[in-house]
Amino acid sequence: MKLVKMKVNGISYSETQTGAYALILSENDGNRKLPIIIGGFEAQSIAIALEQEIKPSRPLTHDLFKSFAERFSIHVKQVIIHKLVDGVFYASIICSRDKIEEIIDSRTSDAIALALRYKAPIFIYDSILKKAGFTAALTSQEKKLSEDNWIQNFVTKQSEKTNISEELKDLSISKLKTLLSKLVAQENYEKAVRVRDEISKRKS
């Protein structure tokens, strides 16, 4: 399958959904863009990696990982976004040590945060880009929107899918467990913790 090289364009945030961010990737040799919903912590880590002038006083988690890996001569060679399931992207980090390569499963946001720190290339399978990319996603109606408006709409819609709109206290245990499974599958751990705490409260 064909791999497409991508670069990080920046981070967009929702003006209506608090804590909702989209990492915007674009292909090196083309005009397709790929928005990926990420959490606030990952957005901060990626933003710091992009902004060379900002140096945190203490290492962030991804900086610590890089220092740890370098101490043991582990190098990140590239990142590949290889799967898209129910709106969740899956990535692999290709590492090497003593000329031996290892493939490590990773959340896409973490993989990109590390790729930026290692200046490692980021790739995605063309089939995924065709399915989820900005150009492919536009409909005739949406073509009237500017790129920024389209991204704003995308971030808001994706965030609403995992938004806990109902009061947790009004949900039954079975509905809470279903919601918890959904949030974990979508790697939305911040909201999953809130649901887990509500379930634990009911059991105590």
C-alpha positions as CSV (number, residue, x, y, z in Angstrom):
1,M,0.0,0.0,0.0
2,K,1.2,3.5,-0.8
3,L,2.5,5.7,2.0
4,V,2.1,9.5,1.8
5,K,4.5,11.8,3.7
6,M,2.8,14.3,5.9
7,K,3.8,17.4,7.8
8,V,2.3,19.2,10.8
9,N,0.4,22.3,9.8
10,G,-0.7,23.3,13.3
11,I,-3.4,22.9,15.9
12,S,-6.9,24.2,15.7
13,Y,-9.3,24.5,18.6
14,S,-13.1,24.5,18.8
15,E,-14.6,27.9,19.6
16,T,-17.7,26.2,21.0
17,Q,-16.4,23.0,22.7
18,T,-14.0,23.5,25.6
19,G,-10.9,21.4,25.5
20,A,-11.4,20.2,21.9
21,Y,-8.4,20.4,19.6
22,A,-7.6,19.2,16.1
23,L,-4.1,18.5,14.9
24,I,-3.9,19.4,11.2
25,L,-1.6,17.4,9.0
26,S,-1.0,18.1,5.3
27,E,0.6,16.0,2.6
28,N,4.1,17.2,1.5
29,D,3.3,16.9,-2.2
30,G,-0.4,17.7,-2.5
31,N,-3.2,19.8,-1.0
32,R,-5.0,17.2,1.1
33,K,-5.2,17.9,4.9
34,L,-6.0,15.5,7.7
35,P,-7.6,16.7,11.0
36,I,-7.1,14.5,14.0
37,I,-8.9,15.2,17.3
38,I,-6.5,15.2,20.2
39,G,-6.6,16.0,23.9
40,G,-5.4,19.2,25.6
41,F,-2.2,17.7,27.0
42,E,-1.2,16.3,23.7
43,A,-2.0,19.7,22.0
44,Q,0.2,21.5,24.5
45,S,3.1,19.0,24.0
46,I,2.9,19.3,20.2
47,A,2.5,23.1,20.3
48,I,5.7,23.3,22.4
49,A,7.6,21.1,19.9
50,L,6.4,23.3,17.1
51,E,7.4,26.5,18.8
52,Q,11.1,26.3,19.2
53,E,11.4,29.5,21.3
54,I,9.3,28.0,24.2
55,K,11.3,25.8,26.5
56,P,9.5,24.4,29.6
57,S,11.4,24.7,32.8
58,R,10.9,21.0,33.4
59,P,10.7,18.3,30.7
60,L,7.2,17.3,29.6
61,T,6.4,13.6,29.2
62,H,7.4,13.4,25.6
63,D,10.7,15.3,26.3
64,L,11.3,12.8,29.2
65,F,10.7,9.9,26.8
66,K,13.2,11.3,24.3
67,S,15.8,11.8,27.0
68,F,15.3,8.3,28.3
69,A,15.4,6.8,24.8
70,E,18.5,8.7,23.9
71,R,20.3,7.5,27.0
72,F,19.8,4.0,25.8
73,S,20.7,4.8,22.2
74,I,17.1,4.3,20.9
75,H,16.2,6.5,17.9
76,V,12.8,7.2,16.4
77,K,13.1,6.7,12.7
78,Q,9.6,7.4,11.5
79,V,5.9,7.3,12.4
80,I,3.2,5.6,10.3
81,I,-0.5,6.2,10.7
82,H,-1.8,2.8,9.6
83,K,-5.4,2.4,10.7
84,L,-8.6,4.3,11.1
85,V,-11.5,2.6,13.1
86,D,-14.6,4.4,14.2
87,G,-12.9,7.8,13.9
88,V,-9.8,6.7,15.9
89,F,-6.5,6.8,14.2
90,Y,-3.8,4.2,15.0
91,A,-0.1,4.8,14.6
92,S,3.2,2.9,14.9
93,I,6.5,4.3,15.9
94,I,9.5,2.8,14.1
95,C,12.5,2.8,16.4
96,S,16.0,1.5,16.0
97,R,18.8,0.5,18.4
98,D,22.1,-1.1,17.3
99,K,20.7,-1.4,13.8
100,I,17.7,-3.4,15.0
101,E,14.3,-2.0,14.2
102,E,11.3,-2.3,16.5
103,I,7.7,-1.3,15.9
104,I,5.8,0.2,18.8
105,D,2.1,0.7,18.9
106,S,1.1,4.3,19.9
107,R,-1.7,6.8,20.0
108,T,-1.3,9.0,17.0
109,S,-1.0,12.2,19.0
110,D,1.9,10.7,21.1
111,A,3.6,9.4,18.0
112,I,3.5,12.8,16.3
113,A,4.7,14.6,19.5
114,L,7.8,12.3,19.5
115,A,8.3,12.5,15.7
116,L,8.5,16.3,16.0
117,R,11.1,16.0,18.7
118,Y,13.2,13.6,16.7
119,K,12.5,15.4,13.4
120,A,11.3,12.0,12.1
121,P,9.1,11.8,9.0
122,I,5.4,11.1,9.4
123,F,3.6,8.9,6.9
124,I,0.0,7.7,6.4
125,Y,-1.5,5.1,4.1
126,D,-3.1,6.8,1.0
127,S,-6.3,4.8,1.6
128,I,-6.8,6.4,5.0
129,L,-6.0,9.9,3.7
130,K,-8.5,9.4,0.9
131,K,-11.1,8.4,3.4
132,A,-10.5,11.0,6.2
133,G,-8.6,13.8,4.4
134,F,-9.9,17.3,4.1
135,T,-10.2,17.4,0.3
136,A,-12.0,14.0,0.2
137,A,-14.4,15.0,3.0
138,L,-15.7,18.1,1.3
139,T,-19.2,17.9,-0.2
140,S,-20.7,20.2,-2.7
141,Q,-22.5,22.1,0.1
142,E,-19.4,22.3,2.3
143,K,-17.3,23.7,-0.6
144,K,-18.9,27.1,0.2
145,L,-17.2,27.1,3.6
146,S,-13.6,28.3,4.0
147,E,-11.0,25.8,5.2
148,D,-11.0,27.3,8.7
149,N,-14.8,27.0,8.9
150,W,-14.7,23.4,7.7
151,I,-12.1,22.5,10.4
152,Q,-14.1,24.3,13.1
153,N,-17.2,22.3,12.1
154,F,-15.1,19.1,12.1
155,V,-13.7,19.7,15.6
156,T,-17.1,20.6,17.0
157,K,-18.9,17.6,15.4
158,Q,-16.2,15.1,16.5
159,S,-16.2,16.6,20.0
160,E,-20.0,16.3,20.3
161,K,-19.8,12.6,19.6
162,T,-18.0,12.1,22.8
163,N,-19.6,15.0,24.8
164,I,-21.2,13.9,28.0
165,S,-24.3,16.0,27.5
166,E,-26.6,14.2,29.9
167,E,-26.0,14.4,33.6
168,L,-24.2,11.3,34.7
169,K,-26.3,11.0,37.8
170,D,-29.4,10.5,35.6
171,L,-27.9,7.5,33.7
172,S,-28.4,3.9,34.8
173,I,-25.4,1.7,35.6
174,S,-25.8,-0.2,32.4
175,K,-25.8,3.1,30.3
176,L,-22.8,4.3,32.2
177,K,-20.9,1.1,31.5
178,T,-21.8,1.4,27.8
179,L,-20.6,5.0,27.7
180,L,-17.4,4.1,29.5
181,S,-16.6,1.4,26.9
182,K,-17.3,3.9,24.1
183,L,-15.0,6.5,25.6
184,V,-12.2,4.1,26.2
185,A,-12.5,2.8,22.6
186,Q,-12.2,6.4,21.4
187,E,-9.2,6.9,23.7
188,N,-11.1,9.8,25.4
189,Y,-9.6,9.0,28.8
190,E,-10.4,12.3,30.5
191,K,-14.1,11.8,30.1
192,A,-13.8,8.0,30.7
193,V,-12.4,8.8,34.2
194,R,-15.5,10.9,35.0
195,V,-17.8,8.1,34.1
196,R,-15.7,5.5,35.9
197,D,-15.8,7.7,39.1
198,E,-19.6,7.9,38.8
199,I,-19.9,4.1,38.5
200,S,-17.6,3.6,41.5
201,K,-19.7,6.1,43.5
202,R,-22.8,4.1,42.8
203,K,-21.2,0.8,44.0
204,S,-19.8,2.2,47.2
